[in-house]
Structures are given as C-alpha cells and as structure tokens.
Amino acid sequence: MWESGKREPSFDVIRKLSNFFQCSTNWLTGNSDFKTKEEWLQCLDDTTDLEQLQKDVAEADRLNKRVERDIAKRLEIALADLENSIRIFEELGSINGYYNKQLWEQRVMVIVLVIML
C-alpha cells in the first residue's frame, strides 16, 4: 500500500531497503544528498580544512579583542574631550552670565552621536 502513496512504510521496512540498496535511510527518504556515509565524509574532507578553520577562528578572536581595545581607548579619549568641553562651556557661561543647560545637553548629544558614527 505504501507504494501507491496511501500509507507510509515503517522504519523497519526503510531500514531493510537501505541495507538492501546499501544506502542511508536519510538518502532513501530524501533527507540527504549523500547516498552513503562515505560520500558525506568525502565531501566533508574535500571542503573543510579543520586546521585552517581553527587558525581562522583564532585570528578572528585576536582581531576582535584588538578592535574592542581600540574602541574602548577611542571612547575614553572622546569622553575626556567631552568632559573638557563641558567644563570650558560652563566656565564661559558663568563668565558671560549665560548658561542654557538644555541647549548644551542637545549639543552634547549631537557630539556623542557624531563620535559614535
């Protein structure tokens, strides 16, 4: 009956068929492009150099750490510059008798956004 599509073959039938045709049950049921485990392993060997992959991952980790340190350093410098600018603005505002905190906060946000870009 399963030959006509009215029922599904049992796992036992699929296993027996795969043994008879010397193929994997996954290939037999359409879940794999590889007929045998050997084909899959050969494809894996042909496309994957695990040693090179490990080297690439280690290099990517090293570069990521370097970039993180560089970003942290740049943010530290930008924050120091921003704090210095705030101090100067406050001194100028107190000298001239003018200090608009809301306007200054808006300018600071623009500076921070520019730094982040």
Beta strands, then each sheet from edge to edge (+ up, - down):
end
